[in-house]
Amino acid sequence: MGAAQALHSGRAFAASLGLIPRQSGSGGKVQLGGISKRGDPYLRRLLIHGARIVLTRSKERPAWAEALLARRPTSVVVVALANKLARTA
């Protein structure tokens, strides 16, 4: 993955894994790019599998995930949880 000091934030780390859109822009206007497959595919796969297990097998899901599952597809919620796991790890 390289040196952690090269990344500015947890969002930059998640973007380098391809879990969230790449962000760029200046002057207060933010441009969001697409979600890519850049970064370590094995680490991204592990994070997504771990998030899927948490959502399917956990007795107590996070409240925000329950609310998101009510209005978004399951795969979107899985990637959102993987993003949250990557930022806190």
VOGU-3710 file (C-alpha; in Angstrom, 3 decimals, decimal comma):
1> mgaaqalhsg> 0,000/0,000/0,000  2,908/2,367/0,509  3,487/5,004/3,132  0,449/6,240/5,028  1,897/9,761/5,093  1,405/9,986/1,314  -2,384/9,981/1,808  -4,141/13,063/3,130  -7,121/11,396/4,797  -9,118/8,225/5,242
11> rafaaslgli> -11,172/9,222/2,224  -8,031/9,342/0,111  -7,150/5,823/1,292  -10,619/4,506/0,422  -10,403/6,193/-2,996  -7,000/4,602/-3,612  -8,588/1,182/-2,996  -11,422/1,930/-5,414  -14,183/1,865/-2,780  -15,388/5,453/-3,360
21> prqsgsggkv> -15,217/7,917/-6,246  -11,993/9,811/-6,834  -12,428/13,440/-5,760  -10,792/16,465/-7,347  -11,540/20,117/-7,772  -10,656/23,534/-6,515  -12,348/26,779/-5,592  -15,026/25,083/-3,523  -16,400/23,047/-6,432  -15,835/19,325/-6,006
31> qlggiskrgd> -15,747/16,997/-9,009  -16,411/13,328/-8,316  -14,971/10,767/-10,694  -16,049/7,173/-11,063  -15,333/4,234/-8,795  -12,374/2,467/-10,330  -10,616/-0,821/-9,785  -7,317/0,825/-8,844  -5,460/-0,267/-5,772  -4,941/-3,704/-4,300
41> pylrrllihg> -7,754/-5,966/-5,557  -7,111/-8,574/-2,866  -7,457/-6,041/-0,037  -10,593/-4,566/-1,634  -12,054/-8,063/-1,955  -11,306/-8,847/1,693  -12,936/-5,630/2,880  -16,050/-6,249/0,795  -16,347/-9,888/1,905  -15,926/-8,854/5,526
51> arivltrske> -18,601/-6,185/5,175  -20,970/-8,676/3,532  -20,515/-11,098/6,444  -21,224/-8,326/8,952  -24,469/-7,445/7,169  -25,689/-11,001/6,639  -24,566/-12,834/9,782  -24,464/-10,165/12,467  -27,152/-10,278/15,141  -27,035/-6,503/15,526
61> rpawaealla> -26,396/-4,546/12,350  -25,409/-0,898/12,575  -28,475/1,369/12,665  -27,275/3,434/9,701  -26,887/0,229/7,663  -30,449/-0,840/8,455  -31,758/2,535/7,307  -29,660/2,380/4,154  -30,825/-1,183/3,375  -34,403/0,062/3,384
71> rrptsvvvva> -33,741/2,382/0,451  -30,640/1,119/-1,400  -29,567/-2,232/-2,928  -27,641/-4,652/-0,715  -24,414/-4,398/-2,715  -24,356/-0,609/-2,290  -24,687/-1,001/1,480  -21,933/-3,636/1,497  -19,499/-1,307/-0,278  -20,496/1,552/2,044
81> lanklarta> -19,675/-0,617/5,067  -16,393/-1,720/3,452  -15,550/1,953/2,967  -16,254/2,617/6,641  -14,090/-0,367/7,644  -11,215/0,842/5,460  -11,323/4,325/6,961  -11,239/3,101/10,548  -8,652/0,364/10,105
//
